[in-house]
Amino acid sequence: MRSIEPAVGSASPTSKRCSKCTDEKPIGEFSRNARRKDGRNLWCKDCCQRLYLSTKPPDYQLQRYPKFRNVLRPDLTEKRCTKCGEMRPRDEYSKDSKYPDGRVKWCRDCRKAHRAELAKLKQYQQARERIWRTYYSRHRERLRAHQKEAQAALRREVISAYGARCVCCGETTFEFLAIDHVHGGGSRHRRDVIGPGRSFYLWLKRHGYPADEFRVLCHNCNAARGYYGYCPHEREKEVVA
């Protein structure tokens, strides 16, 4: 078997160069990362910390929390709970084969308290849903009328942004107009990206009304292009020309 010798001029195994600040630092200044060949991150801890703080408010301060590590030994009789930080007997932890020591990370008391919090949250959500259903049943007509007005206003705003005029036949009656995908694929676009209902108009508004991919057509021209692949108005214009 061929022996593999280290390359000449390679860095010492006790140090590493940070790819962010390009400084040569001890290997301990890099966090562990099993996905890398050397088992360490490309960036040093200082660069990672600066990147993390750049996403926080200016007055944000780091909080140092003690790291509780459980030493896996055959004669281990106690384990530290990662939730409350207390050392407890192994019997105070439920069995779970997914963990290296065969026990979960939280003690039974912490798991019980966590389940109680989740139950309260679920009850709160169910109570809000009951309140909303009662309110909707009492004011159904008013809420539906308001939703219909908002939908009509949004549709008028979107169609006006695209000219409010059919680019094929010149129809300007608002009730006859619709938004058309220039290159086709409207059903697939709404199904995979946008979603049903008023989501299409909201998507156009959020993206600044893209002009190259969408246009205004009347329902006649839009349906003719969908069924036959062309609009009769185009044939008439060709004959006249």
N, C-alpha and C positions, 0 to 999 in steps of 0.2 A: 504494500500500500504506500502511495506517495505521501510523504510528510509535508504538511503545510506550515511554512515558516512565515512569521510576521513580516509585513512589508517594511522596507527600509525607510526610516524617517517618519513612521507612524507615531501618533500621539501615545503618551503613556497611558496604560489602562486605569491609572488612578486620577486622570484628568480628562476633560472633554471641552471642545470649543462650542459655545452657544451660537446657533445659527441666526439668532436675532441681534444680539449685541456684539457678536464675533469675539468675545473674550474667552480666554482659556481659564477654566475654573475646575476645582476639584469635582470628582464624580458625585460626591455627596450633595452638590448644589443643583443636581438635576433629579427631578422626581422619577420614580420607577414607572416604566411603561413596557409591559410584556410584548407589545406589538412591534417594538423596535429591536434591531439586531443586538444592540448592546444593552438592552433592558432599561434604557433611560430616555426621557423626553428630549426633543431637539432643542427646546428652549430651557434656559435655566429658571430657577424658582423666582428670581427677582423679575425677569421679563414676564413670566406668567402672571405674577402678582400685579405688575403694572397694567397688563392687559385687562385683568379682572377689575381693577379699580377704575379703569377708564369707562366701564359700563355702569358705574355707580354714581350717585350724587356727590358733589364736591365735599360735603361734610361727612361722608361715610367713613367709618373707622372699622378696621378689621378686628374681629373678636377671636381671641385665641381660646380654643376649646381643647381640653385634655383628650388625648387619643387613648382609648381603652382597647388593648389588644389581648386576646385570649390565647394563651400558650397551650398548644395541643400536646398533651402528654397522656400516656396510658393510665397513669395514676391520678389524673386530674379529678378532683372531687368538687371543686367550686368553679364558678364561671361568673364573669362580670357582665351585667346587663348593659347593653349599649344604649338603652333608653334612659334609665335612672342612674346608671354608673355604679351600682352597688354589687358587691360580691355575694353570690347566693349559691346554695348547693345545686348540683346538677339536676336534682329531682324537681327543682322549681322552674325548669325549662321543658317545654313540650318537645317530643321527639319529632325529628324531621330529617330524612336521609339526604336532603339537598345540601345540608351544611357539613363542613368537614368533620366536626365533632359529633354529628348526629343530633344536635339540639338547636333550637331556634335562638335568635339573638336576644329577644326580649323575654323577660321573666313573665310568669303567669299574671302577676298583678298589673304589670304595664300593658299586657295584651288585653286584659279584662277592661282596664280603663279606656284603652283605645277603642275597643268595640262599643263601649258605652257612649263615647263621643260620636262615633259613626251612627249609632242608633238615634241619638238626639238630632244629628244633622238630617238623617232620613226623615224623622218625624217632622222636623221644621220644613223640609221641602214638601212633604205631603200636605202639611197645614197650609202652606202658601198656595199649593195647587188647588186645594179645596176652596180657599178664599177667592182665587181667581175665577174658578168655575161658577161660584155663586154670583160674583160680580158680573160675569159675562152673561149669565142667564137673565139677570135683572135688566141689563142695559144692552141687550143683543142688537136691537134695531139701531140704536145710536152708534154703537161701535162698528157695525157693518157699514152704515152710511159714511162714517168718518174714514174707514179703510177704503171704501170705493172712491171717495173724493181724493184721497192721497194717491191712490193708484192712477187715477185719471190725470192728476196734476203732474205726476212723475212721467207718465207716457207723453204728455204734451211737451214737457220740457226736453225730453230726449229727442223727439221728432223735430222740434223746433231747432235744436242744436245741429241737426243734419239738413236743414234747409226747408223742411215742411213742404216738400214738393217732389213728386215722383220723377225720378231722373229719366224714365222711359217715355211716359205719355204726358207728363206735366200736370197730373191731377194734384189739386191743392186742398180738397175736402179732407178735413182732419180725420173723420171717421173711416175713410177709405185707405189711409196710409199705414204703413208698417215698416219695420226695420228689416233689411235683407242682408244676408252674408254675401259679399261680392264673389267669393271663391267657393261658395257652397259649404256643405257640412254643418248647417245650422243645428240640426237635431243632435248630432254627435257633440257639438260644442256645448249645447245647453245641458246634455246628459252628463258629460264627463267633467266639465269645468264649472259651469255657472250654476245650474240647478233650475227647478221649475219656478213658475210664477213671475213675480216682479223682480226676481234676482237678476234677470237679463238686463233690465233697465238700470238697476243699481250698479251692475258690473260695468256697463258702458259709462256711467257717470263717474265712477271711481277711477277709471282708466283714461279719463279726459276725452271721451268720444273719439276713438280711433277712426280716422277718415279713410284709410286705405283698405280696410277690411269690411266696412259697413256702409250702407247707403239707404235712402228712402225709396220704396216702391209702393205702388198701390196694390191692393189685394189681387186685382186681376192680373197685373203684370207679374207679381210674385208667384201666384198659383200657376200661370202659364209656364214660367221658367222651371218650376218644380216638376210639373207633369210632362212637358214636351221638350224641355231643354232650351227653349227660345221663347220670345214674346212676339205675337203677331204684329205688334207695332213696328218691330225691327224689319219684318218682311215688307210691310207697306212702305217704309222709308226707302228700302232698297229698290222697290219697284218704281217709286216716284223719281228717285235719282237716276 
